[in-house]
Amino acid sequence: MKDLTDKISETLKLLRKEKGWSLDIASENTKVSKAMLGQIERGESSPTIATLWKIVNGFNVSFSTFLKDCATDKAISKRQPIHPKDNKIRIMPLFPYDELLKLEIFIIELLPGCVHMSSSHNIGVIEHIIVSQGEIEVCIDEAWKQIKESAGIRFDASKPHGYRNLSSKKAIFYNIIHYGK
């Protein structure tokens, strides 16, 4: 897989070109500053997970569009954390976006004390969370719900939501993102 910063940069340039958008229009649609988009395109900056979600939503593409190895649409065998500078959360693609199924699957690790808030995704996006190790809390409709190991929850991700690990141990969960019809 290419260096993640390069892959994100190339994908952003390609998407802007396909849509015929200037940086101004891309900024307006993504709610990410024109300066930041330019830095990402030039490979001078790697977006945070929250910023990448804004870009994904603005361009109306899947999250893994920015991660998928161009050489394969199969499972990503070498899991590379997304934005390793986020020191409390690690997101690793397991299966990239599947056009037929309209979903993608990630493994997410929350280190102790991690609180990660996510902005709204596009209308129709549903998240499925399945905890494989430890326990987490998921914020849905402004209320935190505890999810224990081997349990799961499904929710409308078109509203702000979040994940947190209040324990003293690492928690791991699968995040299945379904983009609807």
ChimeraX attribute file (.defattr): number of C-alpha atoms within 10 A of each C-alpha:
attribute: neighborCount
match mode: 1-to-1
recipient: residues
	/A:1	14
	/A:2	11
	/A:3	9
	/A:4	19
	/A:5	21
	/A:6	18
	/A:7	19
	/A:8	23
	/A:9	22
	/A:10	16
	/A:11	17
	/A:12	23
	/A:13	17
	/A:14	13
	/A:15	15
	/A:16	15
	/A:17	11
	/A:18	9
	/A:19	11
	/A:20	11
	/A:21	14
	/A:22	12
	/A:23	18
	/A:24	14
	/A:25	14
	/A:26	22
	/A:27	20
	/A:28	13
	/A:29	16
	/A:30	21
	/A:31	14
	/A:32	18
	/A:33	14
	/A:34	17
	/A:35	12
	/A:36	17
	/A:37	25
	/A:38	17
	/A:39	15
	/A:40	20
	/A:41	21
	/A:42	16
	/A:43	17
	/A:44	14
	/A:45	16
	/A:46	22
	/A:47	22
	/A:48	14
	/A:49	20
	/A:50	13
	/A:51	18
	/A:52	18
	/A:53	21
	/A:54	24
	/A:55	23
	/A:56	20
	/A:57	20
	/A:58	18
	/A:59	16
	/A:60	13
	/A:61	16
	/A:62	21
	/A:63	21
	/A:64	19
	/A:65	18
	/A:66	21
	/A:67	23
	/A:68	23
	/A:69	17
	/A:70	10
	/A:71	7
	/A:72	10
	/A:73	12
	/A:74	13
	/A:75	15
	/A:76	17
	/A:77	9
	/A:78	10
	/A:79	15
	/A:80	17
	/A:81	17
	/A:82	20
	/A:83	18
	/A:84	14
	/A:85	13
	/A:86	13
	/A:87	10
	/A:88	17
	/A:89	27
	/A:90	20
	/A:91	22
	/A:92	22
	/A:93	25
	/A:94	22
	/A:95	20
	/A:96	23
	/A:97	25
	/A:98	16
	/A:99	10
	/A:100	7
	/A:101	11
	/A:102	14
	/A:103	21
	/A:104	22
	/A:105	22
	/A:106	20
	/A:107	21
	/A:108	22
	/A:109	21
	/A:110	26
	/A:111	20
	/A:112	17
	/A:113	15
	/A:114	19
	/A:115	18
	/A:116	18
	/A:117	14
	/A:118	18
	/A:119	16
	/A:120	17
	/A:121	22
	/A:122	20
	/A:123	13
	/A:124	13
	/A:125	19
	/A:126	19
	/A:127	22
	/A:128	17
	/A:129	23
	/A:130	22
	/A:131	22
	/A:132	17
	/A:133	17
	/A:134	18
	/A:135	23
	/A:136	28
	/A:137	17
	/A:138	22
	/A:139	19
	/A:140	17
	/A:141	13
	/A:142	11
	/A:143	11
	/A:144	15
	/A:145	13
	/A:146	16
	/A:147	18
	/A:148	16
	/A:149	15
	/A:150	12
	/A:151	14
	/A:152	16
	/A:153	14
	/A:154	14
	/A:155	16
	/A:156	19
	/A:157	24
	/A:158	15
	/A:159	17
	/A:160	15
	/A:161	21
	/A:162	20
	/A:163	20
	/A:164	23
	/A:165	25
	/A:166	17
	/A:167	15
	/A:168	10
	/A:169	14
	/A:170	19
	/A:171	24
	/A:172	23
	/A:173	25
	/A:174	22
	/A:175	23
	/A:176	19
	/A:177	21
	/A:178	21
	/A:179	22
	/A:180	12
	/A:181	8
